[in-house]
């Protein structure tokens, strides 16, 4: 099962159209089964095209470019988390070509207002892969030292969201640096989660942010902020950072993380 997670920093990038094209072409080339995206933005004032989706939704534009190039079409699932930069609906999303049996958007945070950046919406999908049901979650988590929210409680809410015995895969930007904050990283794993990076038979440095970015001002060191966690031990063939300028061009202020897991 081929997985990708990426915080896309939508509409805040230079050469945004070119970067969307690179991402679309890579998804087509790699044939990911599930793609989790964070900071999938749309202008609040843009025209509505379907339900909550606006005309300029980053995911809508990305999906259109992907499906123009593939026979097996992808589907987009998106949910609004909070207002970003005073003008965007900032949401989270999934793209998948697998059958989807349940879509579950929910807040993992105590804050649940669109006007609070501490409000953290999670998008859950139950997909079928090789006759197995799998619960996938696209996550954008508050920082460990966030005032007003308890990061571990937020993540625990995701882990406990479904009482099914399905494999759970938590994918996304966890705003926790495994390099400089080992304690916070270990606490996340103590919730019953296994880091696919640590399980991987082949891996690179795992660095997904190499400079100071929004939310990490003054932290110019290399960081490992993006993860794919599993709640069951599985064989992970590889964990590779992508869109880092070495493995595909940079498309966001975060690099992507691709994982190949055997189920």
C-alpha atoms as one frame of an Amber mdcrd trajectory, in Angstrom:
protein
   0.000   0.000   0.000   1.570   3.250  -1.153   0.983   6.287   1.034   1.897
   9.979   0.775   1.408  12.796   3.263   2.174  16.451   2.530   1.402  19.806
   4.125   0.838  21.715   0.872   0.860  25.329   2.266  -1.790  26.049  -0.353
  -1.781  29.399  -2.197   1.079  30.672  -0.013   3.822  29.403  -2.308   5.647
  31.204  -5.106   5.061  29.599  -8.513   2.021  27.843  -7.068   0.601  26.636
 -10.390   3.894  25.014 -11.346   4.128  23.307  -7.948   0.596  21.902  -8.229
   1.534  20.492 -11.626   4.641  18.810 -10.156   2.575  17.298  -7.343  -0.125
  16.078  -9.742   2.416  14.487 -12.095   4.166  12.769  -9.185   0.924  11.294
  -7.839   0.189   9.970 -11.331   3.719   8.575 -11.687   3.848   6.945  -8.250
   0.258   5.699  -8.159  -0.280   6.306  -4.441  -3.266   4.504  -2.971  -3.932
   7.163  -0.328  -2.680  10.784  -0.225  -3.195  12.854   2.949  -2.923  16.629
   2.568  -2.906  19.447   5.116  -3.353  23.243   4.766  -5.573  22.647   1.746
  -6.866  26.192   1.356  -9.575  28.025  -0.544 -10.485  31.709  -0.462 -13.474
  32.333   1.779 -14.959  34.670  -0.853 -14.511  32.313  -3.819 -17.601  30.933
  -5.623 -18.936  27.608  -4.338 -18.800  24.685  -6.785 -20.048  21.785  -4.643
 -21.268  21.675  -1.047 -18.403  23.230   0.975 -15.885  23.292  -1.882 -14.971
  26.597  -3.514 -13.817  27.129  -7.078 -10.199  27.743  -6.073  -9.930  24.877
  -3.576  -6.370  23.583  -3.910  -7.597  19.991  -3.744 -10.190  20.525  -6.488
  -7.561  21.943  -8.840  -5.062  19.196  -7.978  -7.668  16.459  -8.466  -8.640
  17.813 -11.888  -5.017  17.727 -13.061  -4.494  14.186 -11.748  -7.657  12.726
 -13.246  -6.854  14.166 -16.668  -3.858  11.801 -16.717  -5.103   8.528 -15.193
  -7.559   5.777 -16.078  -8.275   4.804 -12.469  -9.702   8.053 -11.127  -8.990
   9.539  -7.712 -11.639  10.965  -5.384 -11.221  14.061  -3.195 -12.452  14.378
   0.387 -12.018  17.738   2.133 -13.119  19.371   5.386 -12.634  22.908   6.717
 -10.697  23.224   9.976 -10.365  26.955  10.644  -9.735  30.350   9.065  -6.174
  30.763   7.850  -4.370  34.042   7.233  -7.684  35.909   7.716  -8.888  34.974
   4.230  -8.759  31.227   3.666 -10.872  28.258   4.622  -7.952  26.117   5.789
  -8.790  22.458   5.539  -7.469  18.950   5.382  -7.983  16.423   2.624  -7.535
  12.968   1.213  -7.091  11.821  -2.349  -7.602   8.109  -2.918  -8.309   5.655
  -5.693  -9.488   2.989  -3.229 -13.135   2.202  -2.409 -14.292   4.411   0.489
 -16.853   3.104   2.980 -16.972   5.883   5.559 -16.015   9.558   5.686 -15.585
  10.970   9.187 -14.615  14.644   9.662 -14.290  15.599  13.345 -12.467  17.945
  15.687  -9.788  16.325  17.829  -9.284  19.605  19.724 -11.311  21.292  22.455
 -11.418  24.434  20.303 -14.005  23.888  17.580 -14.547  27.373  16.180 -13.535
  28.398  12.698 -12.037  31.638  14.035  -9.534  29.815  16.275  -6.288  28.462
  14.859  -6.284  25.980  17.747  -9.320  24.280  16.208  -7.995  21.121  14.582
 -10.260  19.180  12.265  -9.278  15.622  11.388 -10.541  13.796   8.333 -11.094
  10.062   8.694 -11.638   7.638   5.814 -12.375   3.942   5.969 -10.982   2.430
   2.780 -10.734  -1.085   1.410  -7.382  -2.473   0.306  -6.862  -6.137  -0.597
 -10.111  -7.114   1.158  -9.113  -5.301   4.357 -10.810  -2.265   5.867  -8.355
   0.409   6.993  -9.076   3.599   8.963  -6.948   6.473   7.635  -6.713   9.926
   9.249  -5.337  13.132   7.756  -3.968  15.135  10.695  -2.655  18.637  11.377
  -1.885  18.722  15.097  -1.250  21.561  17.559   2.285  21.970  18.951   3.311
  20.078  22.122   3.571  23.324  24.133   0.369  24.833  22.760  -1.442  26.950
  25.366  -5.116  26.073  25.505  -4.830  22.583  24.020  -3.245  19.336  25.166
  -1.522  17.768  22.184  -1.613  14.247  23.579  -5.321  14.491  24.363  -5.904
  15.655  20.795  -4.038  12.671  19.345  -5.674  10.269  21.796  -9.053  11.446
  20.470  -7.971  10.297  17.004  -6.632   6.935  18.206  -9.874   6.243  20.077
 -12.203   7.628  17.407 -13.067   4.196  16.035 -13.529   1.100  18.166 -13.095
  -1.159  15.156 -10.216  -3.613  14.992  -9.149  -2.092  11.683  -5.594  -0.984
  11.124  -5.422   2.756  11.851  -3.032   4.954   9.879  -2.474   8.517  11.152
  -0.835  10.661   8.475   0.199  14.280   8.543   1.885  17.252  10.157   2.178
  16.522  13.870   4.134  19.718  14.667   6.509  17.651  16.826  10.202  17.390
  16.042  11.520  13.919  16.776  15.064  15.292  16.680  14.949  18.233  19.100
  12.003  17.121  21.253  12.430  13.415  21.857  10.183  13.535  24.932   7.147
  14.830  23.014   7.816  12.362  20.210   8.037   9.412  22.599   4.818  10.528
  24.315   2.977  10.368  20.983   4.207   6.817  20.440   3.166   5.903  23.993
  -0.461   6.262  22.837  -0.035   2.949  21.024   1.380   4.293  17.777   4.280
   2.934  15.727   6.319   5.278  13.549   6.548   3.853  10.024   9.932   5.591
   9.702  11.345   3.472  12.503   9.788   0.305  11.046  11.062   0.943   7.521
  13.581  -1.433   5.970  14.818   1.385   3.725  14.820   5.006   4.869  16.579
   8.334   4.475  17.098  11.147   7.007  13.352  11.649   7.511  13.808  15.458
   7.504  10.581  17.114   6.305  11.333  20.760   7.210  14.818  22.262   6.884
  14.255  25.918   7.807  12.174  28.213  10.005   8.529  28.226   8.848   5.187
  29.535  10.137   4.693  28.181  13.641   8.420  27.454  13.917   9.927  30.941
  13.833  13.475  30.945  15.156  13.831  27.191  14.542  16.076  27.091  11.500
  17.411  23.597  12.197  16.374  20.534  10.230  13.209  18.980  11.654  11.159
  15.799  11.366   7.572  17.082  11.736   5.586  14.883   9.351   4.744  11.273
  10.091   2.802   8.201   9.119   1.912   6.329  12.307   0.354   2.843  12.502
  -1.486   1.292  15.448  -0.429  -2.230  14.429   2.995  -3.595  13.538   3.307
  -4.088   9.777   6.175  -4.630   7.399   7.247  -1.250   6.026   9.394  -1.595
   2.927  10.443   2.041   2.693  10.015   5.530   4.126  11.288   8.293   1.880
  11.134  12.080   1.985   9.940  13.552  -1.318   9.607  17.073  -2.754  12.811
  18.079  -0.971  14.811  19.243  -4.004  16.666  15.924  -4.189  13.740  13.542
  -4.640  11.480  15.740  -6.810  11.394  19.563  -6.690  10.227  21.452  -3.587
   6.476  22.217  -3.732   5.773  23.480  -0.177   7.412  24.719   3.027   7.138
  21.082   4.173   8.575  18.160   2.267   6.382  15.136   1.632   6.691  11.690
   3.196   5.993   8.548   1.153   5.715   5.118   2.748   5.294   1.672   1.218
   3.703  -0.752   3.688   2.865  -4.434   3.256  -0.568  -5.383   4.590
